[in-house]
């Protein structure tokens, strides 16, 4: 634990169990606080959210068997989004390997082999079988999680290894030192950017950790900036150069501007399909430069050195130029429904959010609405669960963020996500986490309902639910929790505003129609095709 403390880790998330209890015992008097979640998947997401807002390593601990298996979805999100998380996973003692021990994961004698399972969702995975290797293994794992590209590292720790006397290293291995990009590649990139008449900059999750450097570079170019759906906060949404969001839930202005751009600069994004919908013809027709540790999914000149250093070097080499004067209002995609509309709800939340708030938005209709309409707070993270698109991610991630940082965190989620991981509200209560949970209830997996209507027979549905009063149910379970059952967008905004002064968690629920069309480009296109057929 002393090695983690030296890395600045202040909280460890997880769920207890027989084969991890020795590490929980080691937490006592270590200076690190243990946070016990209700489910290991949410614990991994807490570590993910903690890492995103603090810039420190997120740590999760879980026991063997089902506890270990429950980590996989959370670690997969961190892998996809390149978030540094260390998972310490208990295993039965090595003396029982191959003996049919309860929850055995050694792979011997036909037992489940946990190593390849975790290796598939981690940057680094190691099973420690000798106490003498523990210090080295921990250093390697931390270095792997924090090196670019960042991501999860997993240590599989049999119970007898945890109970052994382990030599304490002076410090774990540091992440490898990463210099700026090679000079010849930077020179070539500067030539392309200097010659370009208009540049489309697309900023992703990686750019959220280099906002100042990106802004300095944008001031040197005739450029407009779009952000990917999972990185609303990568560039100031109120800046004159801001265009909007790329991809399937994005803004038409991005595509229109892309058609006139003569170069494209990717910063901190590989531009996966959900982010490049509608842009493929453009990014294959103009020179593309990518700044980031990994090559993008489109042909590009890739500058893979340290992102901040490379942006600074580009800025230093580019001549002063006038900014691109083009500026338009964001286009609104057509919507159909009556009742509380997503656009109105997002606007109400927007006006009430503190500028320093962190916002975590879940998958589904609420995610599409927030991506399209929410303006990211100026001085806080705005995270959308699109790494793996896992429903329920925000309940754990939002709690981890609130525990890791002193500012209030806001979670926007649908009822489907609540039913998956909403009982983590109990964890927020237990640890007095400053989280406002806003649950939008349409009594359905509504995005799936829309797909049934648009792409299938539309005379059936597996995804409509019987009505549920989530607010009353949670209030009955947790009498000390402030709960507001809002009837309108205005009441949601008022509750968000009033809740900013509270200490600890609170819940706001509001009902919306099941059949509202979310701002999702493939749905809009399918609806148009149906009407014109």
N, C-alpha and C positions, 0 to 999 in steps of 0.2 A: 504493500500500500504506500510505502514511502516513495517508491519510484513514481507512482501515479501522482502523489502530492507534489513532487518536484516538477511535474508537467503542468501544474496549475489546476488539476482536477479537484473539484470541491464537492461533487455529488456523484454517486454511483447508483444506477437504477437496476431493478431486477425483481425477481420473485424467488423466495427461499426454497429450500429442499434439502434432503439428506446429503446429497453429493455436492452441495455448494455451501453448506452451513459453516464450514471452516473458514471460508473467505469472509462470510458475514461476521464471524467472530473476530477476524483480523481487522474489521472496520472499527471496532471499538477502540477508542482513544487514538485513532489514526489521524484525526483532523479532517477526515472525509466523511460526509453524511451519506447514509444509505437511505434510498427511497424505494419502498416496496410497492410495486404496482399490483393490479388485479390479474394481469395476463402478461406473459413474457413478450408477446408480440408488441403490446403497448409499451412495455419497458424498453425494448429496443428502439421504438419510435421516440420515447422520452429522451434517450441518449442522443438520437438524431437531432431532435429539436434543440436540445441543450447545446450541441456542437454548433449548430447553425447560428445561434444568437450570441454565443460567448466567444466563438473562435477557438475554444479549447477542445481537447479530445473528449468525446462522449464515451462513457463506459457502462456496459450492461453485464449483469451476472445472472446465470440461470443454472438450474440443476439438470440432471441427465434425463433421458427418456423424452416424455411428452413436453417437459419444460424446455429442453433443448430444441425440439422440433418447432415449438412455437416461436422461436427466435427468427426463423428463416425469412418470413415475409418482411419483417422489420429490417433485417440486414440487407435484404434485396433492394429495398427502397434506398438505403444508404449507399449501396453499391451503384445503383443507377444514377443517383444524384451526386456521387463523389463526395460523401460526407465522412469525416474521420471518426470511426467508432471502433472501440475495442470490446470484444465479447469474450468474457471469461466463462467457460462452459464446463460445469462439473461432469465427471464420469465415474463409474464404479471403480474400485481399486484395481490396479494393474494385476494384483495377485489373483483376481477373479476372471481375467481375460480368458475367453474360450470355454468358460465353465457353465454358461447359461445363466449368468447373474442377472438379477432384475435390472432392467433398463440398460443392458450392456450395449456399448457402441464401439467395441474394438474391431469389429469385422471378422473376428476369429470364429471358427467352428460354425459358420453360417449366420452369425449375429449381424445386426445392422452395423454398417461401417459409417460412422458420423463424419469421418475425415473428408471423403469426396463430396458429401452433401454440403458441408460448410465451405469447402474450397470453391464450390461453384458460385457462392454468393459473397466471397471475400477476396480481398487483394492478397491476403496472406493467411495461411492456416497451418497450425502445427499442433501435434499431440505430444505432450511432454511426458516422458516415461522415466526420467532420471532427475532427481532433485538438483543435481549439480548443473543441469541444463536450464534451470528455471530462469535465472537472471538473464542469461543470454537470450532465451526465448521471448521473455517480456520485452527486452530492448528491441529485438527484431520486429516484434508485432507492433509496437508503438511507432517505430520508424516507418514500417510499411503503411500503417494507417495514415500517417501525416505526410508522407512523401507524395509528390504529384505523379500520376493522378491519385488523389486521396480516395479513401474508401474504408470498408470494414476490415479488421483483422481479427482472427479467432484463435484463441488458445484453448485446447481441449485438455482439461486438468483432472486426472484421476484423483480420487479422494486421498489415497496414500501420499501422493505428491504434495497435495495441499497441507497435509499434516507433518511433512518432513521439515527438518531444519534446512533452510535454504540460505546460501551465502548471499549477502546483500551487495549488489553492485553499486559503485559510486554514483552512477547515472546510467539510464538506459541509452541505447544508441540513438543518436540524433538522426533526423531525416537527412537524406543525402542533400548536399548543397547543389542548388540549381542556379546556373548562371542565366544571363539573358540569351536570346537567340543568336545563332551564328551571324557574324557581321555581313556576309554576302547575301544571306536571305533577307536581313533587315534592309539592306541597300536596294534589293529588288522590290521589296514591298513598298519602300518609300517612293521609288520611281513610279510604280503603279498608282499610288495614292496621289502623288503630285500631278500626274497627267490627267486624273479623273476630273470630269466636270461636276459630277454629283455622286455621292457615295452613300450607299445604304449600309448603316452599321446595325448589326444584330447582336444584342448583348444577352448572355445567358447567365446561369447560376454562378459560374466562375467569376463573372464581372461584378457580382454583388460584393465581392471581397476586394474590388479595385475600383470603386466608384470615382474617387478623386483622380486617379490616373486616366481613367476613361474620359472623364469630362475635360481634362486638360488636352487630350488628344482631339476630341471632337471640336474644340475651339480652333484647331489648326486646319480644319477640313471643311469643304463644302458638303456637309453631311447632315443627314437626318438619322435618328436612332429609333429602332424598334427593339422590343424586348421579347424573349420567348415566353410561352405561357407559364412556365414554372419559375420565372424570374422577373415578376412585376417590379420588384424594387431594384433591379440592376441599373436603372437610370432614372433620374428624377422625372416623374410623370408630369410635372408642371413646367418643365424646361421648354423653351421655344423650339428646340430641336427634336423634341419627343414626338414620334409618329403614332405609336400604339403598340399592339400586340400582334405577333406573327401567328400563323397557323390556323387550325380548324376552329378556334374560338376567338380569333383575332379581329382585326380591323381592316376594312377594304383599303384604307389609305396606304397601308404598308405595301400592298400589291401594286397599287397605282403608282406610288413613288418608285417602287422597284423597277417598273417598266421603263422609267426614264433614267435610272441610275446607270453609270458607266463603270462602277466597281462596287464590290461588296466586301465588307470587313466583318468577320465573325469574331466576337470576343467572349471567351469563356463558354462556348456552346459548340456541340458537334452537329447541331441542327438536325435532330431526328425528325421523323415523318410528321409527328403531331405539331411540330414547330415550323415546318417548311411547306405545309399544304398551300398550294397556289403559287409557290415561289420557285419550283423546279425549273420552269422554262427560263427564268431570269438568272438563277445562280449557275446555270449551265451555259449562259450566253455572255457573261461578263467575267472579268478576272475576279477571283475570290481569294482573299487573304484571311487566314485563320490564326488567331492568337490564343493559344491554349495548350495544355499538356498532351492532348491526343488529337489526331487528325479528324476532321469532320466527316460526315457521311456524304459530302459532295466534293468534287475535285477542287483542290485549293493549294495555294502556297502556305505551308503550315509552319508557323513560328512557335516552336514547342519549348522554348526556355521559360524562365520564371515570368509569369503573366505581368506582374506589376513592372518589373524591370524592362520587359519588352515594350510595354506601352510607353514608358518614360523615354525609351530610346527612340521610338518612332516620333514622339512629340518633339524631342530635341532636334531631330533631323529634318522635320517638315517645315517648310517656309510658312510665314503668316499668310493667311488667306481669309477672304470674307466668308462668313457662314452662308449656308443655303437659305434663301429667304422664303422658300415654300412653306406654307402653313395652312392647314385646313382643319375643320372640325371633324371629330370622330363620327363616322357613319354609324347609324343604328340599324342593326339587322331586324327584320320584321318579326313580330311576336304574335301569338294567338292565345288568348285566355281571358277570363274575367276573374275578379277577386284580387287578392294581394299579388302584385306583379313583382318578379325578381328585380327588374330595373328600379322600381320604386323602393324596394327593401334595401338594395345596395346603396342607393342614393341616401336613404335615411341613416344607414350605418356610417356611410362616408362622412356625412356632416357632423357626426357625433364622435368620431374617432380622435383620440389625442394624436398629435403629430409624432410623438415618440412611441406609439404603440407598435407591438409586434402583432401580425395577423397571420393566422394559419387557416387555409381554406381547403376543404375536403373535395373529393372527387364527385362527379355527377353534375346535376343541373346547377347546384349552388356554385360548384367550381367554374363551370362555363360562364355563369353570370358574373362572378367576381373577376374572372380573367378579362371579360369584355368591358365591365363598367367600373370596377373599383379602382380608385387612384391610390397607389401605394403611399403609406405614410412617409413623410420626408426623412424621418430619423428612426426608422424601425424596419425589421424584416417583414416581407410579405411573401409567404411561402405557399405554393399550391402543390398538392400531392400528385404530381405527374411523373415522378421518377418511375414508379411501377403502377401508378393509378390506384393504389390500394385504398379502399373505403375504410374509414375509421382512423386513418393515420393521424388526423389532427388532434384527437383527444389525448393521445400520448405525447405527441410532439409539442402541442401547446402547453401541456403541463411541464414538460422538460424545459421548455423555453422560459416559462415563468419562474421555475425554480432556479434556473441558471442566471437569470437577469432580474433586476428589481422592478422593471417596468411592467405594466399590465399587458397581458396577452389576450387576444381575441380569437376565438375559434368559431368558424362558420362551417356548419355541417348540416347534412340532411338527416331525415329520420332513419334511412337505411344505414348510414354510417353510425348513428347513435345506437341502433340495435346491435351493431357489431362490437363496438368498443366504448359505448357511452358510460358504462359503469365505472370507467376510470375517473368519473366525477368524484367517486368516493375517495380516490387517491388525492385529488385536488383538495378535498375537504380535510383529509387527514394531515396534509402537509401545508395547509393554509395557503395554497398557491393562488396568486392573483390572476385568475383566468375568468374571462366572461365567455361562457358557452352560448352561442346563438344557434339554436336548432330550428331549421326550416322544415316543416312537416307537410308533405303532400300525400302521406299514406300510400306510398308506393316506392318501388325502384323506378322513378319516373323517367329517367333517360332510357331505361329498358322498355317501358311502356311506349315511349315515342318510337323506338325502333320497331316494336311489334306493329304499330299503326302504319308506319311508313314503308317498311320493307317486307311485311308478311301479310297475312289475311286480314288483320285488324278486327276479326270477330272473336278474338279470345285474348286473354292476358294471364300470364303466370305472375305478374309483377304488381298487381294492385292489392293493397292490404285492407283489412277491416280498420275502421277509424281507431286511432289511439290518442289519448290525452297524455302526452309525454310530460308536460309541465306539472299536471296534478299528480301524476305517478311519482315523479322525482321528488316533488315537494313532500309527499307523504312518507317517502323513504328517508329523506334527510331534512328534518324539520328546521335545522339551523341554516339551511341553504337559502339565500334570497332567490326567489323564483318569480318571474314575470311572464304571464300568459298573454302576450300582446295580441290585439285584434286587428291591428293595422300597421302599415309601415311607419306612420307617425309615432305610434306607441313603441315600436321597436327602437326608433331613434331616441325617444325620450328615455327609455330604459337603459340604453347604452350610455347616454350622457349622465344619467343619475348613477349608474354603476361604476363610473370612473373613480368615484370618491370612496368606494367600498374597499374593505380589506378582505382578502380571501376570494374564493370563487363565487360565481353567481350564474344563473341560467335564465335565458330568454327563449321562449318558444313562440312560433307564429305559424299559422296554417297558410298554405298556398295551394292553388289548383294543381291537380295531377297532370292535366293536359297542356300546360303551358309549354310552348316550343322554346327550348333553350337556344342561346346564340351560338349555334354549332353549325358550321358551314355545310357539312354533308347533309344535315337534316333540312336546312333551308333549300338546298338544291333539290333534294328528293321531293319536298313539298311542291316546289315549283314545277317539277316534271309531272307530278300527278295532276296538277291543276291545268296544265297545258296539253296533257295527253288526250 
